[in-house]
Amino acid sequence: MLSERQGSLIDYISKTYTNVVVFVQDNWLRLDFNKDGTVSIDDVRKAMHELYEFLKNYDYIEATTKIKSGVYEEAKRYIKSKEYREA
């Protein structure tokens, strides 16, 4: 039940998302992303935009990592084949 784990949930959200203020009322949690004391549609829009940017950047980072790994593997194959030919 939410009421039993409410404290640990609030602690987790507060530690994980430092830019969020958590409001609790009964079984509802409200997240204030700009710390103005309210949860507005602008808060939701901003949060979704930040999530989108994060995911977009994550794709770039993942692609860059794959390219880097591919170049490294190709370099290893090249060096091994060159060593084999010189031996």
C-alpha positions in Angstrom: 0.0 0.0 0.0 1.2 3.5 -0.8 0.7 4.8 2.8 3.0 2.1 4.1 5.8 3.0 1.7 5.1 6.6 1.3 8.1 7.8 3.2 10.6 5.7 1.3 9.0 6.7 -2.0 9.3 10.4 -1.2 12.9 9.9 -0.1 13.8 8.1 -3.3 12.1 10.7 -5.5 13.8 13.5 -3.6 17.2 12.0 -3.9 16.9 10.8 -7.5 15.3 14.0 -8.8 17.0 16.9 -7.0 15.0 19.5 -9.0 11.6 18.2 -7.8 9.6 19.0 -4.7 7.2 16.3 -3.6 3.7 17.1 -2.2 1.7 14.4 -0.6 -2.0 14.5 0.1 -3.9 11.3 1.0 -2.8 8.8 -1.7 -1.7 11.4 -4.2 1.8 12.5 -4.9 2.4 15.8 -6.8 5.8 16.7 -8.2 6.7 20.3 -8.5 9.5 20.5 -11.1 10.3 24.3 -10.8 9.8 24.6 -7.1 7.1 27.3 -7.3 4.8 25.6 -4.9 2.3 24.3 -7.6 2.1 21.6 -10.1 1.1 23.1 -13.4 0.8 22.0 -17.0 4.0 23.9 -17.6 5.8 21.7 -15.1 4.5 18.6 -17.0 5.5 20.1 -20.3 9.0 20.9 -19.1 9.5 17.5 -17.5 8.4 15.8 -20.8 10.7 18.0 -22.8 13.7 17.2 -20.5 12.9 13.5 -20.7 12.7 13.7 -24.5 16.1 15.5 -24.6 17.6 13.0 -22.3 16.4 10.1 -24.5 17.5 11.8 -27.7 21.0 12.4 -26.2 21.1 8.8 -24.9 20.6 7.6 -28.5 23.5 9.8 -29.6 25.7 8.5 -26.8 24.8 4.9 -27.5 25.5 5.3 -31.2 28.8 7.0 -30.5 29.8 4.2 -28.2 29.0 1.6 -30.9 31.0 3.5 -33.5 34.0 3.8 -31.1 33.8 0.1 -30.3 33.6 -0.8 -34.0 36.6 1.3 -34.8 38.6 -0.2 -31.9 37.7 -3.8 -33.1 38.7 -2.9 -36.7 42.0 -1.5 -35.5 42.7 -4.7 -33.5 42.0 -6.8 -36.6 44.2 -4.6 -38.7 47.1 -4.8 -36.3 46.8 -8.6 -35.9 46.7 -9.1 -39.6 49.7 -6.8 -40.1 51.7 -8.6 -37.4 50.8 -11.9 -39.0 52.0 -10.8 -42.4 55.3 -9.5 -41.0 56.0 -12.6 -39.1 
